[in-house]
């Protein structure tokens, strides 16, 4: 994984540090047995350049079509975009407003 990260980094020595950071990052695991997938949604890193490297890593790992051990679920890696988080927060805020209004 470090080698893949180094492909997109201007300072190759930072790849190991980025991997350590990635391994500590929160991720959402979304199994979909109907589709036969296990999506790993990785949360943003500290800066945009790290996110770009992680996005590249996700693309490369997805091309391997790896199956999660002990299952028939193919792993899909993705970086959660800011838009997705904002959209989710907006939807949640809208739902809270609707529920609050209906209780009044």
LUMZABA-236146 format. One record per residue (C-alpha): x negated, y, z negated. Coordinates in nm, 2 decimals. Layout:
! LUMZABA-236146
X | Y | Z
...
! end
This chain:
! LUMZABA-236146
0.00 | 0.00 | 0.00
-0.29 | 0.23 | -0.07
-0.42 | 0.18 | 0.28
-0.08 | 0.27 | 0.43
-0.06 | 0.58 | 0.21
-0.41 | 0.69 | 0.32
-0.29 | 0.70 | 0.68
-0.09 | 1.02 | 0.60
-0.32 | 1.18 | 0.34
-0.57 | 1.45 | 0.40
-0.76 | 1.34 | 0.09
-0.78 | 0.96 | 0.10
-0.91 | 0.95 | -0.26
-0.56 | 1.06 | -0.38
-0.39 | 0.75 | -0.25
-0.44 | 0.54 | -0.57
-0.32 | 0.83 | -0.78
-0.01 | 0.86 | -0.57
0.06 | 0.49 | -0.60
0.03 | 0.50 | -0.98
0.28 | 0.79 | -0.97
0.51 | 0.60 | -0.74
0.51 | 0.29 | -0.97
0.62 | 0.51 | -1.26
0.89 | 0.69 | -1.06
1.26 | 0.60 | -1.12
1.43 | 0.41 | -0.84
1.79 | 0.30 | -0.78
1.84 | -0.06 | -0.68
2.15 | -0.11 | -0.46
2.23 | -0.48 | -0.37
2.47 | -0.53 | -0.09
2.53 | -0.90 | -0.05
2.77 | -0.85 | 0.24
2.49 | -0.68 | 0.44
2.22 | -0.90 | 0.30
2.02 | -0.61 | 0.17
1.87 | -0.47 | -0.15
1.81 | -0.10 | -0.11
1.54 | 0.06 | -0.32
1.60 | 0.43 | -0.34
1.29 | 0.61 | -0.47
1.32 | 0.95 | -0.64
1.12 | 1.25 | -0.53
0.76 | 1.31 | -0.62
0.61 | 1.63 | -0.76
0.55 | 1.79 | -0.42
0.65 | 1.77 | -0.06
0.33 | 1.63 | 0.07
0.36 | 1.33 | -0.17
0.72 | 1.28 | -0.05
0.60 | 1.27 | 0.31
0.35 | 1.00 | 0.23
0.62 | 0.80 | 0.04
0.86 | 0.84 | 0.33
0.59 | 0.70 | 0.56
0.53 | 0.41 | 0.32
0.90 | 0.33 | 0.31
0.91 | 0.32 | 0.69
0.61 | 0.09 | 0.71
0.75 | -0.14 | 0.43
1.09 | -0.16 | 0.60
0.93 | -0.28 | 0.92
0.80 | -0.59 | 0.73
1.17 | -0.70 | 0.67
1.06 | -0.85 | 0.34
1.32 | -1.07 | 0.15
1.34 | -1.02 | -0.22
1.21 | -1.34 | -0.39
1.48 | -1.58 | -0.50
1.75 | -1.42 | -0.29
1.84 | -1.37 | 0.08
1.84 | -0.99 | 0.04
1.62 | -0.80 | 0.27
1.44 | -0.50 | 0.10
1.51 | -0.16 | 0.23
1.31 | 0.13 | 0.09
1.42 | 0.50 | 0.11
1.33 | 0.82 | -0.05
1.64 | 1.00 | -0.19
1.67 | 1.33 | -0.01
1.75 | 1.65 | -0.19
2.06 | 1.68 | 0.02
2.19 | 1.34 | -0.10
2.14 | 1.44 | -0.46
2.30 | 1.78 | -0.40
2.59 | 1.63 | -0.21
2.64 | 1.37 | -0.49
2.63 | 1.64 | -0.75
2.88 | 1.85 | -0.55
3.12 | 1.56 | -0.51
3.09 | 1.48 | -0.88
3.15 | 1.84 | -0.97
3.46 | 1.85 | -0.74
3.60 | 1.53 | -0.90
3.54 | 1.68 | -1.25
3.72 | 2.00 | -1.14
4.02 | 1.80 | -1.00
4.05 | 1.58 | -1.31
4.02 | 1.89 | -1.54
4.28 | 2.07 | -1.34
4.52 | 1.77 | -1.34
4.50 | 1.75 | -1.72
4.59 | 2.12 | -1.76
! end
